[in-house]
Amino acid sequence: MPRLTYTWRVKLRADVTRWDEVTLERVNEMVSRKTVDGDDSTLTQVYLKKGALVPLHAHAREQMIYVLQGCLRWMIAPVTELAGNSGPAQDVTVREGEVLRIPVGLGHQAEALDDTFVITVLVR
């Protein structure tokens, strides 16, 4: 029986991105961010001024938030519970050096208790 030979012609290339070359997006007067998108994930630096509010939202994928500086207070629950339906929301304060993991589909909103700098990872 003849032996089959396959040749793979895949071009692999690693990318290096310098944060200081990424455009700062001003979300509003209280929140700014820089984002680097990969094929399957997004890495974001987020700057929040004290008092900034992140509105209620949810993601179709797990999210990780690493607080490098400052402090965020999160309300976390299924979206319908945060909107006023039955069930308690989880009140979580995340401080410098801590990582918050938010599971798939869980609603969350935040308030910056101090000027805060975080890195978020969202896998698509």
C-alpha positions in Angstrom: 0.0 0.0 0.0 1.5 3.4 -0.9 2.3 5.7 1.9 0.6 9.1 2.0 2.6 12.2 2.6 1.1 15.5 3.7 2.7 18.9 3.6 1.4 21.5 5.9 1.8 25.1 4.7 0.8 27.0 7.8 2.3 30.4 8.4 2.6 30.9 12.1 3.6 34.4 13.4 3.8 35.7 16.9 2.8 39.4 17.4 4.3 41.8 19.8 2.3 44.9 20.8 3.6 47.8 22.9 1.0 49.3 25.2 2.3 52.8 24.6 1.6 52.4 20.9 -2.1 51.3 21.4 -4.6 54.1 21.0 -6.3 55.1 24.2 -10.1 55.0 23.7 -12.1 57.3 25.9 -15.3 55.4 26.7 -16.6 58.4 28.7 -15.2 61.1 31.0 -14.6 58.5 33.7 -13.4 55.5 31.8 -10.6 54.9 29.2 -9.1 51.8 27.8 -6.6 50.2 25.5 -7.4 46.9 23.8 -5.3 44.3 22.0 -7.3 41.7 20.1 -6.1 38.2 19.3 -7.7 35.5 17.2 -9.6 34.1 20.2 -9.1 36.5 23.1 -9.0 40.2 24.0 -6.6 41.8 26.5 -7.7 45.2 27.8 -6.1 47.9 30.1 -8.9 49.8 31.7 -8.5 53.1 33.6 -11.4 54.1 35.9 -11.6 57.4 37.8 -13.0 57.2 41.3 -16.8 57.1 41.1 -16.9 55.6 37.6 -19.7 53.2 37.0 -19.6 50.2 34.6 -23.2 49.4 33.6 -24.8 46.0 33.9 -23.7 43.6 31.2 -22.8 40.0 30.7 -20.4 38.1 28.3 -20.8 34.8 26.4 -17.4 33.9 27.7 -15.6 33.8 31.0 -13.9 37.1 32.0 -10.9 37.7 34.3 -10.2 41.1 35.9 -6.8 41.8 37.5 -6.7 44.9 39.7 -3.2 46.5 39.4 -4.1 49.7 41.3 -7.2 50.9 43.1 -10.4 49.1 44.1 -13.7 48.1 42.4 -17.0 47.1 44.0 -18.9 44.6 41.8 -22.5 43.5 41.9 -22.7 40.1 40.3 -25.7 37.9 39.6 -27.8 36.5 36.8 -28.8 39.6 34.8 -32.5 39.3 35.7 -31.7 39.4 39.4 -29.7 42.6 39.0 -32.6 44.1 37.1 -34.8 43.7 40.2 -36.1 40.2 40.0 -35.9 37.6 42.8 -32.6 36.4 44.2 -29.6 38.0 45.9 -26.8 39.6 44.0 -23.2 39.0 45.1 -21.4 42.1 46.4 -17.7 41.7 45.8 -14.9 44.2 46.4 -11.7 43.6 44.5 -8.5 45.3 45.5 -5.0 45.8 44.2 -3.3 42.5 43.6 -6.6 40.5 43.4 -8.2 38.8 40.4 -11.9 38.4 39.9 -13.2 35.6 37.7 -16.7 36.1 36.3 -18.2 32.9 34.8 -20.0 32.8 31.4 -23.3 34.7 31.2 -23.2 36.1 34.8 -24.4 39.7 34.9 -22.0 42.2 36.5 -21.7 45.9 37.1 -19.0 47.9 38.9 -18.1 51.1 40.7 -14.6 52.4 41.1 -14.0 53.1 44.8 -10.6 54.7 44.0 -8.8 55.7 40.8 -8.3 52.2 39.4 -6.2 50.5 36.8 -7.1 46.9 35.7 -6.2 44.3 33.1 -9.1 42.2 31.7 -8.9 39.0 29.7 -11.9 37.9 27.7 -11.7 34.7 25.7 -14.0 34.5 22.7 
